[in-house]
Amino acid sequence: MTEQTLTNATTGQVVESRFAALGVKHGFDPLTPERASIVVLGWSGDGKTTWVSSIPRCLIIEFSDSAGSVVGAKAHRIRVLTWAEYDALRTLLLTSKKDGSCPYDTIAIDTGDEWFDILAEKVISDYNKIGKHADAHNIGDVGQNGAGYGDVGDLMEKELRGLQAGGFGWVFTGHLREKDVEVEMGGVKKTSTVIRPVLTQSSARHVVRMAYIKAQIIDVPVLVDMRPNAAGKLIPIPTDRMEKFLRVTTTQADEEIKKKLHHLPDRIPFPRLGAWDIFTAEWTKAVARGQAEEASLRPTPGATATK
């Protein structure tokens, strides 16, 4: 292992070479977008598959062959229908990444709620091999009190962590749905409609816990357009048009904010074409702002450093 010395730009602090050789770092050093862990939720047809298809050096693991309808895709895709197919693919990805021959930097799971069924197949199979259990046909039959759902969540987290440890970034897409829940307000129970991921709550928690960024695709009304009148002067024209944005902040579908790149905007334009390029451009700007903020904290030349 080659020894190296790292100096933090803000404090001038040096990481001792033995620890630097093990990967110890110091200071502002965010992930690049292709190496980050990103969760994107949206309604069916919102453009999730189009977005991941525009990521260079990305492999989309899909379950319904929807990426094939995207025009001008940069990502490659593979349809997986069984645990055995997924297991063979994951093994190839990790071994090829280790020997430097893998053509991909990012793995997109599109969608995570469909991936759930593949992982559930593995959990059910393992359960039926243990002891006298041989009658589980769906994930609800595994264990008691929903234990099978928790097992799928554990496996989902294990697989995503394995991809990260193997050197990949990942993007996890998921569908949204409306759900009626009972809430109590002023001592009166009422039914309220909320937005939730299709993915089971136990599995969603595992994924969110790992996410570097969690975002939701939203529609924002365009109130006016500026159009020229007969004299060529721009005037506001009311419109009922909607534009899509990637909202990187907490929503009804979120249990927590997941935005570890502080200066990333809360709303990022999400057009049908070029949305990934816009996202990475905003990411680059956010990194630059963070670097400038850190540089402003550097001691004034000649000042006495405080330990």
Secondary structure, DSSP 8 states (H G I E B T S, - for coil): -----EE-TTT--EE-HHHHHTT---S-----GGGSEEEEEE-TTSSHHHHHHT-TTEEEEESS--GGG-TT--SEEEE--SHHHHHHHHHHHHHHHHTT----SEEEEE-HHHHHHHHHHHHHHHHHHSTT-----SGGGSSSTTHHHHHHHHHHHHHHHHHHHTT-EEEEEEEEEEEEEEEEETTEEEEEEEEEESS-HHHHHHHHHH-SEEEEEEEEE--EEEEE-TTS-EEEEE---EEEEEE-S--TT-SS--B-STTS-SEEE--SSSHHHHHHHHHHHHHHHHHHHHHTTS--TT-----
